[in-house]
Amino acid sequence: MGVGSLLALYLAAPVMGLVAATPWGDFVMGLHHPLVWPALRLSVVTTSITLVIVVSFGTPLAWTLARSTSRAWRVVEVFVQLPAVIPPAVAGVALLLSFGRRGLFAWLYPRGWSVTFSTAAVIMAEVFVSAPFFIQSATSAFRRLDRNSIIVARTLGAFPLRVFTRIELPLAVPGLLAGAAMSWARSLGEFGATLMFAGNLSGKTQTLPLAIYTAFESDLRAAQALSLVLIVVAFGVLVVVRSVSAAPRARER
């Protein structure tokens, strides 16, 4: 118990140190730095678009992974989860060599144009690193569903799409919401892949983590203020995830 408490204290210490080292006045002054609001606005826009893409395409993929038993789909599942464990710098290099001006898929672009160093590149980087978190949670949610109720519905003549929208999807909502929250938080905190693939251009590709990196070199108050904003957001996401995850267990009792 004592050893575990030491680890818990160590994990909490950096957050407590950041909060203690940032008086309210410095926090307010930091929020007035020119880097803050363009980066905040860009992060809100790109992460929102990223979340829509991940949920829209990730939900049917997660359902397929949950229902398929073939070895080929198990291999697909491994590749889908791979971005969650590779270093962000490696993700940035991979995106650059795949979708850069001279990348593997450069032939998709009009002549003289490239997606790199654009807002679209930010979204692509965020989708790449955050999608596995949603897909993993959604796949687990679909796998936990009671197969008997689904079989009964199909036996009574319900079409597969109707079974999915009226039975499977509503029952899997807690897992989908938890995965969406974690995916959004991951995209909000993305740094390495974005820096290498999209660059650090204010108002265009400079998200909150990149703004913290830039502000740290010139105005520590701005870096502290943005760091606190991200910590508050991360704390809120964890509260949502725990609440959503606890709801089904509470109903079972």
Summary of the structure (lengths in Angstrom):
residues: 253
radius of gyration: 21.1
end to end distance: 29.0
largest distance: 67.0
contacts: 784
relative contact order: 0.16
helix: 79%
strand: 0%
